[in-house]
Amino acid sequence: MSKRQGRHARPSRRAVVVRRAAAVGGQAVSAVALLGALAGTAHADGNNGTGTIKITVIGDSYTSGEGASAGTYRTVTVTGPDGDLVNVIDPAHDSASAPTLQALSRVQQLNPNITFEITFVPVSGATRDSLYNVTRPGTEFEHSPQIDAVNGADIVIVGIGGNDAHFGDLAKTMLTSKEATTEADFGNFMTPLQDGSYLNAQLAVYQDIANRMSPDGTMIALGYPKVMPDQVPSGSSSPVSELLISSREAQLANQFGETISSLNQQAIETLAQSTGRNFLYGDVTNALAGHELFTQQEGLNGLDFLNLQGSYHPNDLGQTLISNALTPTVNQAVGYALGNLGLVGPPAPDPQPLPTVDTPPVADPPIDSPPVEQPPPVDPGDPGGPVVDPPPVDPVPDPAPEGCG
């Protein structure tokens, strides 16, 4: 258990030290593309400096990696009804291919002498309030409040706000109502974003995080990507969504998401100005450009009735594209942390994002040893997930489907 987590909670299974290569979540990045992305990344290996940077990642589904392949999610071994051990996907849906983990992995590679002590604790469906609560208490999936992991961190990456703004409710309105109803209700969704209540709440949670982390630490506040084009085409890759979402509704959804992101940026910049500390905004607004919903190669899952929770969240390609957009900001934060260790001053020039590809990345086969066959995990939050024989008892209720955030 991390010393920064609650004493009475079950031991966290989510504290990890990252020393792996940039191939994560079943996807591999080509050597040429990887070198392009890493050009100019902050590094400390040139002066043989050593040290540890404590990094905490907290947030909601867009931070956890919701929507990635089920095989990338963290699993928990539980006892089935017949006493057999079964691998079950943690309903938090923390994915090894989450954008922050991919970005940190790339920066880690050019800092081989530095230990990245990463505590990755986002929870799909999280809100500002739930950051302060134990997740699924009394179950095998119990985890300490996300906020506890922030204490003393050198870098905190936080992606929160979409669920507080009820982005999922807006998505449900779009999918179940006529365009006129969505437009009529849109003003109600926008009111908290326009009257200052959302902004003030974001400022409050960012300030609390700042008070808990290292005084010399850096915070990165995340925004959300634009997930749809402004015009819904005919004959797209997501025919069900195409049938249910009009171009006007797509425009409203984009306006809503962009407003949330701009307020997150305003909040973190206000805090930076008032404190003089290193607070950064992770802008991923255009990360899925050319790969939004309805495009030929989507970086986003459409409506999936067998996986409602993962619907309208980035797929494996989308996770990588978002990580590409986030890498320069993560690199800058690591540069600040290295400076605090006396190894490197200002961060090196920001890396260029990896180029988008026309076909999804393909995982490289292992070259050292054959894979070990393991039973497929069971996802209690995904009724369409693989099931082992005999099927396990669902240990927890299905989490509510989440539209965005």
MIBA-382293 format. One record per residue (C-alpha): residue number from 1; residue in three letters; x, y, z. Coordinates in nm, 3 decimals, decimal comma. Each point is the difference from the previous one (the first is absolute). Layout:
N
REC	NUM	ALA	X	Y	Z
...
// end
This chain:
405
REC	1	MET	0,000	0,000	0,000
REC	2	SER	0,124	0,346	-0,079
REC	3	LYS	0,080	0,203	0,308
REC	4	ARG	-0,215	0,274	-0,146
REC	5	GLN	-0,312	-0,215	0,001
REC	6	GLY	-0,248	-0,064	0,277
REC	7	ARG	0,110	-0,232	0,280
REC	8	HIS	-0,325	-0,193	0,023
REC	9	ALA	-0,061	-0,063	-0,370
REC	10	ARG	0,092	-0,320	-0,174
REC	11	PRO	0,351	0,000	-0,149
REC	12	SER	-0,003	0,189	-0,326
REC	13	ARG	0,077	-0,204	-0,307
REC	14	ARG	0,064	0,308	-0,209
REC	15	ALA	0,339	0,135	0,109
REC	16	VAL	0,249	-0,075	-0,273
REC	17	VAL	0,355	0,093	-0,093
REC	18	VAL	0,028	0,047	-0,374
REC	19	ARG	0,317	-0,116	-0,170
REC	20	ARG	-0,155	-0,154	-0,308
REC	21	ALA	0,034	0,081	-0,367
REC	22	ALA	-0,251	0,207	-0,194
REC	23	ALA	-0,196	-0,300	-0,124
REC	24	VAL	-0,303	-0,016	0,227
REC	25	GLY	-0,354	-0,122	-0,011
REC	26	GLY	0,075	-0,254	-0,271
REC	27	GLN	0,125	0,267	-0,242
REC	28	ALA	0,353	0,065	-0,113
REC	29	VAL	0,142	0,324	-0,137
REC	30	SER	0,250	-0,028	-0,284
REC	31	ALA	0,358	0,094	0,079
REC	32	VAL	0,000	0,284	-0,252
REC	33	ALA	-0,321	0,149	0,132
REC	34	LEU	0,114	-0,038	0,360
REC	35	LEU	0,329	0,177	-0,062
REC	36	GLY	-0,190	0,282	-0,166
REC	37	ALA	-0,227	0,035	0,299
REC	38	LEU	0,286	-0,004	0,248
REC	39	ALA	0,214	0,258	-0,176
REC	40	GLY	0,088	0,270	0,250
REC	41	THR	-0,162	-0,172	0,297
REC	42	ALA	0,139	0,101	0,340
REC	43	HIS	0,265	-0,241	0,117
REC	44	ALA	0,248	-0,047	0,283
REC	45	ASP	0,210	-0,288	-0,125
REC	46	GLY	0,264	0,225	-0,150
REC	47	ASN	0,134	0,103	0,341
REC	48	ASN	-0,051	-0,344	0,155
REC	49	GLY	-0,233	0,151	0,259
REC	50	THR	-0,229	-0,224	0,197
REC	51	GLY	-0,311	0,061	0,201
REC	52	THR	-0,368	-0,073	0,042
REC	53	ILE	-0,297	0,197	-0,128
REC	54	LYS	-0,331	-0,076	0,169
REC	55	ILE	-0,286	0,029	-0,248
REC	56	THR	-0,371	-0,037	0,076
REC	57	VAL	-0,275	-0,030	-0,260
REC	58	ILE	-0,361	0,050	0,113
REC	59	GLY	-0,323	0,060	-0,184
REC	60	ASP	-0,293	-0,146	-0,190
REC	61	SER	-0,052	-0,232	-0,295
REC	62	TYR	0,191	0,209	-0,254
REC	63	THR	0,299	-0,022	0,233
REC	64	SER	-0,043	-0,365	0,096
REC	65	GLY	0,005	-0,122	-0,360
REC	66	GLU	-0,367	-0,096	-0,022
REC	67	GLY	-0,082	-0,129	-0,347
REC	68	ALA	0,329	-0,181	-0,060
REC	69	SER	0,014	-0,373	-0,070
REC	70	ALA	-0,122	-0,208	0,294
REC	71	GLY	0,335	-0,179	0,013
REC	72	THR	0,174	0,322	0,101
REC	73	TYR	-0,206	0,049	0,318
REC	74	ARG	0,136	-0,081	0,344
REC	75	THR	-0,142	-0,323	0,138
REC	76	VAL	-0,059	-0,128	0,351
REC	77	THR	0,008	-0,366	0,095
REC	78	VAL	-0,317	-0,095	0,189
REC	79	THR	-0,150	-0,325	0,123
REC	80	GLY	-0,292	-0,123	-0,207
REC	81	PRO	-0,313	-0,172	0,136
REC	82	ASP	0,161	-0,343	-0,035
REC	83	GLY	0,321	0,108	0,172
REC	84	ASP	0,203	0,039	-0,318
REC	85	LEU	0,211	0,311	-0,052
REC	86	VAL	-0,125	0,224	-0,278
REC	87	ASN	0,162	0,307	-0,157
REC	88	VAL	-0,250	0,284	0,002
REC	89	ILE	0,045	0,345	-0,152
REC	90	ASP	0,006	0,273	0,263
REC	91	PRO	-0,309	0,218	-0,063
REC	92	ALA	0,223	0,308	0,030
REC	93	HIS	0,106	-0,095	-0,355
REC	94	ASP	0,360	0,112	0,037
REC	95	SER	0,172	-0,088	-0,327
REC	96	ALA	0,369	-0,058	-0,064
REC	97	SER	-0,048	0,200	-0,322
REC	98	ALA	-0,143	0,308	0,174
REC	99	PRO	0,136	0,318	-0,163
REC	100	THR	0,190	0,121	0,307
REC	101	LEU	0,178	-0,334	0,041
REC	102	GLN	0,102	-0,005	-0,365
REC	103	ALA	0,131	0,355	0,021
REC	104	LEU	0,192	-0,071	0,321
REC	105	SER	0,148	-0,313	-0,154
REC	106	ARG	0,144	0,199	-0,291
REC	107	VAL	0,155	0,261	0,228
REC	108	GLN	0,131	-0,275	0,232
REC	109	GLN	0,201	-0,156	-0,282
REC	110	LEU	0,231	0,299	-0,027
REC	111	ASN	0,044	0,012	0,377
REC	112	PRO	0,131	-0,351	0,071
REC	113	ASN	0,171	0,104	0,324
REC	114	ILE	-0,315	0,156	0,144
REC	115	THR	-0,265	-0,209	0,174
REC	116	PHE	-0,355	0,098	-0,089
REC	117	GLU	-0,204	-0,103	0,302
REC	118	ILE	-0,348	0,014	-0,149
REC	119	THR	-0,322	-0,036	0,195
REC	120	PHE	-0,277	-0,041	-0,257
REC	121	VAL	-0,343	0,010	0,167
REC	122	PRO	-0,266	0,147	-0,233
REC	123	VAL	-0,351	-0,147	0,020
REC	124	SER	-0,241	-0,011	-0,292
REC	125	GLY	-0,300	0,210	0,093
REC	126	ALA	0,184	0,212	0,258
REC	127	THR	-0,118	0,345	0,105
REC	128	ARG	0,166	0,268	0,210
REC	129	ASP	-0,178	-0,128	0,310
REC	130	SER	0,088	-0,363	-0,061
REC	131	LEU	0,369	0,088	0,001
REC	132	TYR	-0,040	0,018	0,378
REC	133	ASN	-0,187	-0,330	0,043
REC	134	VAL	0,106	-0,364	0,032
REC	135	THR	-0,086	-0,183	-0,321
REC	136	ARG	-0,223	-0,309	0,032
REC	137	PRO	0,056	-0,046	0,374
REC	138	GLY	-0,016	-0,351	0,137
REC	139	THR	0,069	-0,169	-0,334
REC	140	GLU	0,308	-0,148	-0,166
REC	141	PHE	0,009	0,320	-0,205
REC	142	GLU	0,028	0,239	0,294
REC	143	HIS	0,249	0,283	-0,044
REC	144	SER	0,088	0,296	0,214
REC	145	PRO	-0,126	0,346	-0,099
REC	146	GLN	0,184	0,126	-0,305
REC	147	ILE	0,086	0,322	0,180
REC	148	ASP	0,213	-0,191	0,254
REC	149	ALA	0,245	-0,095	-0,275
REC	150	VAL	0,072	0,368	-0,069
REC	151	ASN	0,176	0,063	0,330
REC	152	GLY	0,367	0,087	-0,053
REC	153	ALA	0,000	-0,068	-0,375
REC	154	ASP	0,250	0,181	-0,222
REC	155	ILE	-0,235	-0,010	-0,298
REC	156	VAL	-0,378	-0,034	0,010
REC	157	ILE	-0,202	-0,057	-0,316
REC	158	VAL	-0,373	0,053	0,055
REC	159	GLY	-0,282	-0,049	-0,248
REC	160	ILE	-0,334	0,080	0,160
REC	161	GLY	-0,313	0,204	-0,069
REC	162	GLY	-0,185	-0,170	-0,286
REC	163	ASN	-0,229	-0,198	0,227
REC	164	ASP	-0,060	0,300	0,226
REC	165	ALA	-0,117	0,189	-0,309
REC	166	HIS	-0,232	-0,294	-0,084
REC	167	PHE	0,153	-0,066	-0,339
REC	168	GLY	-0,136	-0,355	0,020
REC	169	ASP	-0,352	0,132	0,051
REC	170	LEU	0,035	0,223	-0,304
REC	171	ALA	0,111	-0,301	-0,203
REC	172	LYS	-0,302	-0,199	0,117
REC	173	THR	-0,229	0,287	-0,094
REC	174	MET	0,150	0,009	-0,347
REC	175	LEU	-0,039	-0,375	-0,046
REC	176	THR	-0,355	-0,030	0,131
REC	177	SER	-0,165	0,326	-0,105
REC	178	LYS	-0,074	0,200	-0,310
REC	179	GLU	0,231	0,279	-0,104
REC	180	ALA	-0,251	0,260	0,117
REC	181	THR	-0,003	-0,149	0,349
REC	182	THR	0,378	-0,004	0,020
REC	183	GLU	0,017	0,362	-0,109
REC	184	ALA	-0,269	0,102	0,248
REC	185	ASP	0,180	-0,172	0,288
REC	186	PHE	0,346	0,122	-0,100
REC	187	GLY	-0,033	0,328	0,188
REC	188	ASN	-0,054	-0,187	0,326
REC	189	PHE	0,322	-0,194	-0,053
REC	190	MET	0,191	0,319	-0,081
REC	191	THR	-0,123	0,205	0,297
REC	192	PRO	0,256	-0,132	0,256
REC	193	LEU	0,274	0,059	-0,255
REC	194	GLN	-0,109	0,360	-0,054
REC	195	ASP	-0,092	0,116	0,350
REC	196	GLY	0,341	-0,069	0,157
REC	197	SER	-0,100	-0,298	0,212
REC	198	TYR	0,197	-0,254	-0,206
REC	199	LEU	0,308	0,222	-0,013
REC	200	ASN	-0,005	0,067	0,373
REC	201	ALA	-0,034	-0,371	0,077
REC	202	GLN	0,295	-0,084	-0,226
REC	203	LEU	0,208	0,270	0,166
REC	204	ALA	-0,082	-0,143	0,341
REC	205	VAL	0,104	-0,356	-0,082
REC	206	TYR	0,317	0,114	-0,180
REC	207	GLN	0,089	0,215	0,301
REC	208	ASP	-0,049	-0,291	0,237
REC	209	ILE	0,223	-0,220	-0,213
REC	210	ALA	0,262	0,274	-0,003
REC	211	ASN	-0,008	0,017	0,379
REC	212	ARG	0,058	-0,375	0,029
REC	213	MET	0,274	-0,054	-0,258
REC	214	SER	0,367	0,093	0,032
REC	215	PRO	0,044	0,379	0,036
REC	216	ASP	0,239	-0,011	-0,297
REC	217	GLY	-0,220	-0,235	-0,198
REC	218	THR	-0,175	0,043	-0,333
REC	219	MET	-0,369	-0,058	-0,072
REC	220	ILE	-0,139	-0,081	-0,343
REC	221	ALA	-0,373	0,056	-0,047
REC	222	LEU	-0,150	-0,187	-0,293
REC	223	GLY	-0,270	0,099	-0,244
REC	224	TYR	-0,209	-0,223	-0,225
REC	225	PRO	0,037	-0,080	-0,370
REC	226	LYS	-0,246	0,103	-0,268
REC	227	VAL	-0,172	-0,329	-0,080
REC	228	MET	-0,225	0,080	-0,299
REC	229	PRO	0,017	0,203	-0,319
REC	230	ASP	-0,241	0,291	-0,026
REC	231	GLN	-0,174	-0,168	-0,293
REC	232	VAL	-0,118	-0,360	0,032
REC	233	PRO	0,064	-0,177	-0,332
REC	234	SER	-0,208	-0,270	-0,164
REC	235	GLY	0,129	-0,356	-0,023
REC	236	SER	0,243	0,040	0,288
REC	237	SER	0,178	-0,263	0,208
REC	238	SER	-0,256	0,044	0,280
REC	239	PRO	-0,344	-0,044	-0,163
REC	240	VAL	-0,192	-0,022	0,330
REC	241	SER	0,149	0,324	0,130
REC	242	GLU	-0,051	0,156	-0,342
REC	243	LEU	-0,369	-0,085	0,022
REC	244	LEU	-0,039	0,143	0,351
REC	245	ILE	0,222	0,310	-0,008
REC	246	SER	-0,069	0,293	-0,234
REC	247	SER	0,260	0,248	-0,118
REC	248	ARG	-0,154	0,267	0,223
REC	249	GLU	0,026	-0,231	0,301
REC	250	ALA	0,363	-0,073	-0,085
REC	251	GLN	0,068	0,373	-0,010
REC	252	LEU	-0,161	0,048	0,340
REC	253	ALA	0,199	-0,289	0,148
REC	254	ASN	0,322	0,148	-0,137
REC	255	GLN	-0,087	0,341	0,141
REC	256	PHE	-0,072	-0,156	0,338
REC	257	GLY	0,326	-0,196	0,011
REC	258	GLU	0,210	0,290	-0,117
REC	259	THR	-0,157	0,225	0,265
REC	260	ILE	0,086	-0,249	0,274
REC	261	SER	0,358	-0,021	-0,123
REC	262	SER	0,038	0,376	-0,025
REC	263	LEU	-0,123	0,039	0,359
REC	264	ASN	0,247	-0,263	0,120
REC	265	GLN	0,273	0,197	-0,175
REC	266	GLN	-0,121	0,326	0,150
REC	267	ALA	-0,007	-0,151	0,349
REC	268	ILE	0,354	-0,140	-0,014
REC	269	GLU	0,140	0,319	-0,154
REC	270	THR	-0,170	0,210	0,267
REC	271	LEU	0,156	-0,218	0,268
REC	272	ALA	0,341	0,024	-0,163
REC	273	GLN	-0,018	0,378	-0,008
REC	274	SER	-0,116	0,030	0,360
REC	275	THR	0,260	-0,240	0,142
REC	276	GLY	0,296	0,039	-0,236
REC	277	ARG	0,034	-0,378	-0,009
REC	278	ASN	0,042	-0,234	-0,297
REC	279	PHE	-0,356	-0,082	-0,103
REC	280	LEU	-0,054	-0,113	-0,358
REC	281	TYR	-0,298	-0,073	-0,224
REC	282	GLY	-0,003	-0,320	-0,204
REC	283	ASP	-0,180	0,105	-0,318
REC	284	VAL	-0,132	-0,305	-0,187
REC	285	THR	-0,288	0,175	-0,178
REC	286	ASN	0,116	-0,091	-0,350
REC	287	ALA	0,172	-0,329	0,088
REC	288	LEU	-0,254	-0,204	-0,197
REC	289	ALA	-0,005	0,231	-0,303
REC	290	GLY	-0,066	-0,214	-0,307
REC	291	HIS	-0,094	-0,293	0,222
REC	292	GLU	-0,317	0,125	0,169
REC	293	LEU	-0,322	-0,198	0,006
REC	294	PHE	-0,142	-0,056	-0,352
REC	295	THR	0,341	0,019	-0,170
REC	296	GLN	0,146	-0,283	-0,207
REC	297	GLN	0,236	-0,104	0,278
REC	298	GLU	-0,161	0,097	0,327
REC	299	GLY	0,203	0,064	0,311
REC	300	LEU	-0,318	-0,023	0,204
REC	301	ASN	-0,245	-0,280	0,074
REC	302	GLY	-0,350	0,055	-0,128
REC	303	LEU	-0,311	-0,116	0,180
REC	304	ASP	0,055	-0,360	0,108
REC	305	PHE	-0,300	-0,163	0,167
REC	306	LEU	0,227	-0,275	0,133
REC	307	ASN	0,240	0,252	0,150
REC	308	LEU	-0,195	0,311	0,092
REC	309	GLN	0,266	0,118	0,243
REC	310	GLY	0,265	0,005	-0,271
REC	311	SER	-0,225	0,168	-0,256
REC	312	TYR	0,112	0,345	-0,114
REC	313	HIS	0,342	-0,044	0,158
REC	314	PRO	0,334	-0,025	-0,183
REC	315	ASN	0,089	-0,341	-0,140
REC	316	ASP	0,359	-0,127	-0,009
REC	317	LEU	0,091	0,233	-0,287
REC	318	GLY	-0,166	0,294	0,174
REC	319	GLN	0,186	-0,068	0,323
REC	320	THR	0,329	0,021	-0,190
REC	321	LEU	-0,098	0,314	-0,189
REC	322	ILE	-0,095	0,175	0,324
REC	323	SER	0,328	-0,106	0,158
REC	324	ASN	0,186	0,153	-0,295
REC	325	ALA	-0,167	0,334	0,063
REC	326	LEU	0,070	-0,024	0,372
REC	327	THR	0,368	-0,100	-0,021
REC	328	PRO	0,143	0,356	-0,034
REC	329	THR	-0,175	0,115	0,317
REC	330	VAL	0,105	-0,309	0,194
REC	331	ASN	0,354	0,053	-0,123
REC	332	GLN	-0,008	0,359	0,125
REC	333	ALA	-0,117	-0,110	0,345
REC	334	VAL	0,276	-0,261	0,018
REC	335	GLY	0,248	0,270	-0,098
REC	336	TYR	-0,109	0,208	0,298
REC	337	ALA	0,031	-0,302	0,230
REC	338	LEU	0,351	-0,071	-0,128
REC	339	GLY	0,091	0,360	0,067
REC	340	ASN	-0,114	-0,042	0,360
REC	341	LEU	0,239	-0,296	0,024
REC	342	GLY	0,283	0,220	-0,125
REC	343	LEU	0,041	-0,207	-0,315
REC	344	VAL	-0,150	0,211	-0,275
REC	345	GLY	-0,125	0,356	-0,006
REC	346	PRO	-0,284	0,102	-0,233
REC	347	PRO	-0,161	-0,280	-0,198
REC	348	ALA	0,129	-0,078	-0,347
REC	349	PRO	-0,205	0,093	-0,308
REC	350	ASP	-0,337	-0,170	-0,016
REC	351	PRO	-0,011	-0,322	-0,204
REC	352	GLN	-0,195	-0,020	-0,322
REC	353	PRO	-0,311	-0,221	0,010
REC	354	LEU	0,023	-0,335	-0,174
REC	355	PRO	-0,149	0,016	-0,348
REC	356	THR	-0,346	-0,147	-0,045
REC	357	VAL	-0,020	-0,319	-0,201
REC	358	ASP	-0,246	-0,138	-0,250
REC	359	THR	-0,023	-0,336	0,173
REC	360	PRO	-0,014	-0,076	0,372
REC	361	PRO	0,333	-0,090	0,164
REC	362	VAL	0,075	-0,372	0,012
REC	363	ALA	0,162	-0,156	0,303
REC	364	ASP	0,348	-0,143	-0,057
REC	365	PRO	0,024	-0,372	0,090
REC	366	PRO	0,223	-0,083	0,298
REC	367	ILE	0,353	-0,093	-0,096
REC	368	ASP	0,134	-0,141	0,324
REC	369	SER	-0,249	-0,268	0,103
REC	370	PRO	-0,338	-0,135	-0,108
REC	371	PRO	-0,301	0,152	0,173
REC	372	VAL	-0,146	-0,177	0,299
REC	373	GLU	-0,364	-0,088	-0,052
REC	374	GLN	-0,227	0,142	0,268
REC	375	PRO	-0,377	-0,010	0,041
REC	376	PRO	-0,171	0,310	-0,143
REC	377	PRO	-0,104	0,259	0,257
REC	378	VAL	-0,362	0,053	0,089
REC	379	ASP	-0,125	0,357	-0,004
REC	380	PRO	-0,279	0,064	0,252
REC	381	GLY	-0,067	0,333	-0,172
REC	382	ASP	-0,025	-0,151	-0,349
REC	383	PRO	-0,275	-0,254	-0,066
REC	384	GLY	0,159	-0,080	-0,335
REC	385	GLY	0,343	-0,078	0,142
REC	386	PRO	0,159	-0,345	-0,008
REC	387	VAL	-0,119	-0,246	0,262
REC	388	VAL	0,186	-0,298	0,136
REC	389	ASP	-0,163	-0,337	0,064
REC	390	PRO	-0,170	-0,016	0,244
REC	391	PRO	-0,117	0,364	-0,004
REC	392	PRO	0,085	0,194	0,317
REC	393	VAL	-0,243	0,180	0,222
REC	394	ASP	-0,004	0,372	-0,070
REC	395	PRO	0,175	0,134	0,314
REC	396	VAL	-0,131	0,356	-0,037
REC	397	PRO	-0,291	0,174	-0,171
REC	398	ASP	0,062	0,118	-0,354
REC	399	PRO	0,128	0,358	0,002
REC	400	ALA	-0,236	0,249	-0,159
REC	401	PRO	0,073	0,052	-0,370
REC	402	GLU	0,212	0,306	-0,049
REC	403	GLY	-0,040	0,224	-0,301
REC	404	CYS	0,308	0,218	0,025
REC	405	GLY	0,248	0,056	0,278
// end
